[in-house]
Every structure is written in C-alpha cells, then in structure tokens.
Amino acid sequence: MEEDVADRRVRTRNMILSSDNSVRLYTGLPCKKVLLSIFEVIKKRVSKIEYWRGPKSTKTNNLKNGTGGRTKIIDHFDEYLITLVYI
C-alpha cells in the first residue's frame, strides 16, 4: 500500500525532532530547544511572506495588506524545517 504524503511528512518531522542529535544532524542547530525558540521568534511574521512570482505579479498593495503569496501546501513549521535541512 502506498504511503500517504501527509504520513511521510509527519514521519520525517518526527524523525528530525526525535532527539537533539538528530536536530543537530539535519539542521545544524545545537538542540531542539534552539530550533523551537527560533521558530517562536519568526512565526509571527511568516504569515506575511510574499513569494516571488516575477516582476509583473508583485504588487505593492499586497505587501501592505499582508495578502498574496502562494497557497500553502505545508504548514509554516514544516517549511522552516525544510529550509534548515536544505541549507
């Protein structure tokens, strides 16, 4: 039976967050507490991120109103985690 994408996402997140050693291995941050603390600081602003779609699609009004950007497939924490794993 094929594993659901959401199940894989949860399994991967749990694997990364399972211990301080795995957090250090996958993200480069020293421990889970630091990972979560940094996210607490940035989570207030991540909902206002507007993703680049090209010079003609970016509108100044969208930046002021906090609208725009792409439709989210994953939550902000998973996006944060993926970014850290990637870099």
Backbone as CSV, one residue per row, in Angstrom:
resi,resn,N_x,N_y,N_z,CA_x,CA_y,CA_z,C_x,C_y,C_z
1,MET,0.834,-1.188,0.000,0.000,0.000,0.000,0.879,1.252,0.000
2,GLU,0.508,2.221,-0.784,1.295,3.440,-0.924,1.103,4.355,0.289
3,GLU,2.208,4.860,0.790,2.169,5.728,1.958,1.657,7.115,1.573
4,ASP,0.769,7.650,2.363,0.205,8.971,2.129,1.276,10.045,2.333
5,VAL,1.215,11.128,1.549,2.189,12.218,1.643,2.173,12.843,3.034
6,ALA,0.996,13.031,3.590,0.892,13.617,4.930,1.554,12.707,5.970
7,ASP,1.402,11.396,5.814,2.036,10.452,6.737,3.556,10.527,6.642
8,ARG,4.065,10.650,5.432,5.519,10.779,5.248,6.031,12.065,5.869
9,ARG,5.265,13.136,5.705,5.659,14.424,6.268,5.739,14.340,7.794
10,VAL,4.750,13.727,8.410,4.729,13.580,9.867,5.872,12.682,10.317
11,ARG,6.099,11.594,9.608,7.179,10.676,9.967,8.540,11.359,9.867
12,THR,8.739,12.150,8.802,10.003,12.869,8.623,10.197,13.911,9.713
13,ARG,9.148,14.666,10.018,9.231,15.677,11.084,9.577,15.005,12.415
14,ASN,8.908,13.900,12.720,9.176,13.192,13.976,10.599,12.640,14.029
15,MET,11.105,12.192,12.891,12.476,11.681,12.840,13.474,12.802,13.139
16,ILE,13.268,13.962,12.539,14.174,15.094,12.750,14.097,15.592,14.186
17,LEU,12.908,15.617,14.756,12.712,16.155,16.103,12.874,15.113,17.209
18,SER,13.254,13.902,16.871,13.299,12.812,17.861,14.342,13.015,18.960
19,SER,15.420,13.715,18.663,16.458,13.940,19.684,17.288,15.160,19.314
20,ASP,18.064,15.632,20.269,18.974,16.752,19.999,20.012,16.370,18.946
21,ASN,20.445,15.117,18.972,21.424,14.665,17.975,20.862,14.710,16.561
22,SER,19.600,14.285,16.377,19.018,14.322,15.035,18.757,15.757,14.585
23,VAL,18.365,16.635,15.516,18.192,18.057,15.169,19.522,18.632,14.706
24,ARG,20.586,18.320,15.413,21.920,18.809,15.047,22.345,18.254,13.687
25,LEU,22.089,16.970,13.459,22.476,16.331,12.208,21.758,16.941,11.005
26,TYR,20.450,17.108,11.110,19.655,17.558,9.964,19.617,19.071,9.774
27,THR,19.691,19.841,10.876,19.523,21.295,10.747,20.786,22.090,11.031
28,GLY,21.719,21.506,11.755,22.919,22.235,12.143,22.745,23.037,13.419
29,LEU,21.530,23.089,13.942,21.290,23.778,15.206,21.642,22.840,16.361
30,PRO,22.082,23.390,17.493,22.608,22.536,18.559,21.592,21.626,19.243
31,CYS,20.311,22.053,19.307,19.332,21.221,20.009,17.908,21.621,19.598
32,LYS,16.967,20.790,20.014,15.554,21.004,19.693,15.040,22.304,20.313
33,LYS,15.506,22.622,21.517,15.064,23.845,22.189,15.417,25.090,21.369
34,VAL,16.604,25.127,20.792,17.019,26.263,19.960,16.165,26.324,18.689
35,LEU,15.942,25.178,18.066,15.110,25.097,16.857,13.726,25.679,17.122
36,LEU,13.100,25.263,18.200,11.755,25.732,18.531,11.749,27.195,18.973
37,SER,12.790,27.625,19.664,12.875,29.022,20.107,12.985,29.980,18.924
38,ILE,13.798,29.622,17.948,13.934,30.465,16.747,12.609,30.538,16.010
39,PHE,11.919,29.406,15.898,10.623,29.423,15.216,9.621,30.292,15.952
40,GLU,9.630,30.266,17.273,8.725,31.122,18.052,8.946,32.600,17.735
41,VAL,10.184,32.991,17.505,10.505,34.383,17.192,9.991,34.760,15.798
42,ILE,10.148,33.867,14.832,9.791,34.223,13.447,8.356,33.895,13.054
43,LYS,7.650,33.088,13.821,6.326,32.630,13.374,5.299,33.752,13.269
44,LYS,5.493,34.846,13.982,4.563,35.969,13.901,4.622,36.645,12.534
45,ARG,5.749,36.547,11.881,5.934,37.246,10.609,5.815,36.356,9.377
46,VAL,5.868,35.053,9.541,5.883,34.188,8.358,4.569,34.207,7.594
47,SER,3.480,34.545,8.231,2.205,34.590,7.520,2.142,35.765,6.548
48,LYS,3.063,36.716,6.673,3.069,37.889,5.791,4.072,37.777,4.654
49,ILE,4.713,36.636,4.518,5.705,36.449,3.457,5.009,36.415,2.102
50,GLU,5.552,37.163,1.165,5.054,37.115,-0.205,6.144,36.502,-1.066
51,TYR,5.816,35.433,-1.755,6.783,34.723,-2.576,6.908,35.387,-3.952
52,TRP,8.098,35.384,-4.460,8.400,35.990,-5.743,7.718,35.228,-6.868
53,ARG,6.980,35.950,-7.706,6.321,35.369,-8.872,6.751,36.056,-10.161
54,GLY,7.694,36.956,-10.053,8.140,37.697,-11.216,7.817,39.164,-11.059
55,PRO,8.455,40.019,-11.873,8.303,41.465,-11.698,6.899,41.986,-11.974
56,LYS,6.137,41.342,-12.832,4.810,41.851,-13.167,3.742,41.433,-12.163
57,SER,4.015,40.415,-11.369,2.984,39.929,-10.455,3.109,40.499,-9.047
58,THR,4.220,41.109,-8.734,4.407,41.674,-7.402,3.727,43.035,-7.346
59,LYS,2.864,43.177,-6.362,2.129,44.430,-6.206,2.426,45.018,-4.838
60,THR,2.697,46.282,-4.799,2.982,46.967,-3.540,1.808,46.840,-2.579
61,ASN,0.581,46.884,-3.096,-0.598,46.786,-2.232,-0.648,45.465,-1.486
62,ASN,-0.243,44.395,-2.132,-0.248,43.098,-1.467,0.669,43.092,-0.265
63,LEU,1.810,43.765,-0.371,2.745,43.813,0.742,2.153,44.581,1.913
64,LYS,1.447,45.654,1.617,0.864,46.464,2.679,-0.299,45.749,3.364
65,ASN,-1.088,45.014,2.605,-2.271,44.352,3.155,-1.980,42.984,3.750
66,GLY,-0.777,42.464,3.540,-0.451,41.146,4.063,-1.086,40.019,3.267
67,THR,-1.550,40.310,2.050,-2.149,39.273,1.219,-1.162,38.867,0.148
68,GLY,-1.510,37.941,-0.638,-0.641,37.497,-1.722,0.120,36.260,-1.328
69,GLY,1.041,35.881,-2.152,1.802,34.665,-1.894,1.088,33.461,-2.447
70,ARG,1.741,32.348,-2.361,1.166,31.122,-2.906,0.283,30.439,-1.869
71,THR,-0.545,29.550,-2.343,-1.366,28.759,-1.458,-0.478,27.752,-0.739
72,LYS,-0.630,27.648,0.551,0.219,26.769,1.350,-0.203,25.314,1.218
73,ILE,0.770,24.467,0.973,0.543,23.029,0.964,1.012,22.449,2.293
74,ILE,2.056,23.039,2.854,2.573,22.596,4.147,2.486,23.751,5.138
75,ASP,2.556,23.425,6.409,2.469,24.493,7.407,3.809,25.218,7.539
76,HIS,3.781,26.321,8.252,4.971,27.170,8.365,6.124,26.470,9.066
77,PHE,5.828,25.658,10.067,6.914,24.971,10.766,7.621,23.983,9.846
78,ASP,6.854,23.252,9.048,7.481,22.310,8.112,8.319,23.039,7.063
79,GLU,7.851,24.184,6.612,8.618,24.974,5.651,9.932,25.463,6.272
80,TYR,9.875,25.894,7.517,11.052,26.304,8.284,12.027,25.128,8.414
81,LEU,11.507,23.983,8.767,12.332,22.791,8.937,12.991,22.376,7.621
82,ILE,12.235,22.389,6.549,12.786,22.035,5.223,13.896,22.997,4.833
83,THR,13.697,24.278,5.106,14.720,25.282,4.775,16.010,24.999,5.527
84,LEU,15.905,24.703,6.807,17.108,24.402,7.595,17.789,23.130,7.137
85,VAL,17.020,22.120,6.790,17.594,20.866,6.325,18.310,21.100,4.990
86,TYR,17.721,21.931,4.136,18.286,22.188,2.817,19.624,22.934,2.899
87,ILE,19.708,23.937,3.785,20.943,24.724,3.864,21.921,24.000,4.742
